[in-house]
Structure formats: C-alpha cells, structure tokens
Amino acid sequence: MNNESKHEKILYRVKGNQILFIIRNIWNTVWFAIGTILSIGLGTLMSGGIYGAIFNGGKMNLTAVNCGIILTVLIIIIRILYVLLLRKNQFYIVNARGVTSEGGVLTRFNQTLRLDEIQSVSYTQTLIQQILGCGNLVISSAATYRAGIVLRDIDQVKEIYHIINDSRYQKS
C-alpha cells in the first residue's frame, strides 16, 4: 500500500446493523446449541448408558455424562466467542477509490472493488431491515473471478448506495 492510499479520505467505515447482527447470531447460536446438545450430549448419554449397562452392573457412567455436558457447554462458549470476534473484526470501507470488505477470525479476508470495476449497485431491505433503517447493499462487477460484494445489514443503506453511485458516475 502506498502513502497516497493510506491517507485517502474514507467516506464511510461501517459495520452491519448491531441489532440484526445480535438477533441473527442469537438465533444461529440457539440452533447451534440444540444441534450440539443433540449430537454430543445425547451421544454421551447413550454411550454412558450402554457402557454402564454392559460393564457397570446397569448403572450409568456419570463420568462420561459429565464429560459430555462439559464438552457441550465448552463448544457453545467457543461459538459465542467466535461470533463476538467476528463482529469486532468485520467492517466495510467506502472511499473515493472503491469499496472494501474486510474481516474474518480464523481466516482473514479483504475484498476490494475499484469504482471503475463496479458494474451495478443495488440495495434490498426486508421488512425488519426497513424498521431498523438498514439493508443489504449489492455491488456487482463484470469480472469473472470476482463477482461482487454484498454488504449485509448496513445502516443508512440508501445514503451509502447514492454515494457509491454518484462516485461511480463522477469518475467516468
């Protein structure tokens, strides 16, 4: 990165809407927890019961059951920490050169579309997004190796949409 791009004026540096991010991730974490409990928890109970029936005179192996419970809780806590780190590390930048999406936890990514590569810009808003004043911004490119960027749950989506569109036409 050269000095010119480091000091370039950033028009927007945004994250997705926090309320929608929290609601979606609580929903996903609940279903993740249910799946984890069903797979690890019930598997551990079943194996503890079978082991107890065969080798322990018909008594359930409480060590295996406790291990399954601890493992289930640990996996759910790791999932919650991952979601928090994802929120902290992911953001979008709109500047005079283009649009950049950065983020990731275990795998980092940085995707940039220059203004001259942008073929079209559009936005969508679900009913909930309209109530919260945010939306999804879809930025398409004609390049075959990089189709575009979708900025999810962006606050002030209409304003950012107009800024990107106006910047595209000013460059031409």
C-alpha positions in Angstrom: 0.0 0.0 0.0 1.5 3.4 -0.9 1.3 6.5 1.2 -1.3 8.0 -1.1 -3.9 5.3 -0.4 -3.1 5.2 3.4 -4.1 8.9 3.7 -7.0 8.8 1.4 -10.3 10.2 2.7 -12.7 7.4 3.8 -16.3 8.3 3.1 -17.7 5.5 5.2 -16.3 2.9 7.5 -19.3 0.9 8.7 -20.3 -2.4 10.2 -23.6 -4.3 9.8 -26.5 -3.2 11.9 -25.8 -4.3 15.5 -29.3 -5.3 16.4 -29.8 -7.5 13.4 -26.3 -9.0 14.0 -27.2 -9.9 17.6 -30.6 -11.3 16.7 -29.3 -13.4 13.8 -26.4 -14.7 15.8 -28.5 -15.5 18.9 -30.9 -17.4 16.6 -27.9 -19.2 15.0 -26.3 -19.9 18.3 -29.5 -21.3 19.8 -29.8 -23.7 16.8 -26.1 -24.5 17.1 -26.6 -25.3 20.8 -29.5 -27.5 20.0 -27.5 -29.4 17.4 -24.5 -29.7 19.7 -26.7 -30.9 22.6 -28.4 -33.5 20.4 -25.2 -34.8 18.9 -22.7 -34.6 21.7 -24.9 -34.6 24.7 -27.3 -37.4 23.6 -24.3 -39.4 22.2 -22.5 -39.1 25.5 -25.7 -40.1 27.5 -26.3 -43.0 25.1 -22.6 -44.2 25.3 -22.6 -43.7 29.1 -25.8 -45.8 29.4 -24.6 -48.5 27.1 -21.2 -48.7 28.9 -23.0 -48.7 32.3 -25.4 -51.5 31.2 -22.6 -53.7 29.9 -19.6 -53.0 32.3 -21.0 -51.3 35.4 -23.9 -53.5 36.5 -26.6 -51.5 34.9 -25.6 -48.1 36.3 -25.0 -45.2 34.0 -21.4 -43.9 33.8 -21.7 -40.4 35.3 -18.1 -39.5 34.3 -19.0 -39.9 30.6 -22.2 -38.0 31.1 -20.4 -35.1 32.9 -17.7 -35.1 30.2 -20.4 -34.7 27.6 -22.1 -31.9 29.4 -18.8 -30.0 29.9 -17.9 -30.6 26.2 -21.3 -29.3 25.1 -21.0 -26.1 27.2 -17.4 -25.5 26.1 -18.3 -25.8 22.4 -21.2 -23.3 22.9 -18.9 -20.9 24.7 -16.4 -21.1 21.9 -19.1 -20.4 19.3 -20.2 -17.3 21.3 -16.6 -16.1 21.4 -16.2 -16.7 17.7 -19.4 -14.6 17.0 -18.1 -11.7 19.2 -14.7 -11.7 17.4 -16.4 -11.8 14.0 -18.4 -8.7 14.9 -15.3 -6.9 16.1 -13.2 -7.7 13.0 -15.6 -7.3 10.2 -16.3 -3.9 8.6 -16.8 -2.2 5.2 -15.0 0.9 3.8 -16.3 3.2 1.1 -13.8 5.7 -0.2 -13.1 7.6 -3.4 -11.2 4.6 -4.9 -13.8 1.9 -4.3 -15.5 -0.3 -1.8 -13.6 -2.7 0.6 -14.9 -5.5 2.8 -12.6 -6.7 5.5 -12.9 -9.2 8.3 -12.6 -12.8 9.5 -11.5 -14.5 12.6 -9.7 -17.8 11.7 -9.4 -16.8 8.1 -8.9 -13.1 7.3 -10.2 -11.6 4.1 -10.0 -8.3 2.3 -12.1 -7.8 -0.9 -11.9 -4.5 -2.8 -13.8 -3.4 -5.8 -12.5 -0.3 -7.5 -15.0 2.2 -8.7 -14.2 1.5 -12.4 -14.8 -2.2 -11.8 -18.3 -1.7 -10.4 -20.9 -2.5 -12.9 -24.0 -2.0 -10.8 -25.1 -1.1 -7.3 -28.4 -2.1 -5.7 -29.9 -2.5 -2.3 -32.6 -4.6 -0.7 -34.5 -4.2 2.5 -36.6 -6.8 4.3 -39.4 -5.6 6.5 -37.3 -5.9 9.6 -34.4 -4.0 7.9 -36.8 -1.2 6.9 -38.0 -0.9 10.5 -34.4 -0.8 11.8 -33.3 1.6 8.9 -30.7 -0.7 7.3 -30.4 -3.0 4.3 -28.2 -5.1 2.1 -26.0 -3.4 -0.5 -25.2 -5.5 -3.5 -22.2 -4.3 -5.6 -21.6 -6.2 -8.8 -18.6 -6.4 -11.0 -18.2 -7.6 -14.6 -15.0 -9.5 -13.6 -15.4 -13.3 -13.8 -13.0 -14.1 -11.0 -14.7 -11.7 -8.6 -18.5 -11.3 -8.9 -19.0 -8.5 -6.4 -19.5 -7.7 -2.8 -22.6 -7.9 -0.6 -22.6 -5.6 2.4 -25.2 -7.1 4.8 -27.4 -5.1 7.2 -25.7 -1.8 6.6 -27.2 1.2 8.4 -28.1 4.2 6.1 -28.1 1.8 3.1 -29.8 4.4 0.8 -27.3 7.1 1.6 -24.3 4.8 1.0 -26.0 3.5 -2.2 -26.2 7.1 -3.5 -22.6 7.9 -2.5 -21.3 4.9 -4.4 -23.4 5.5 -7.4 -22.5 9.2 -7.5 -18.8 8.4 -7.1 -19.0 5.9 -10.0 -20.5 8.5 -12.3 -18.1 11.3 -11.3 -15.2 9.1 -12.2 -16.5 8.3 -15.7 
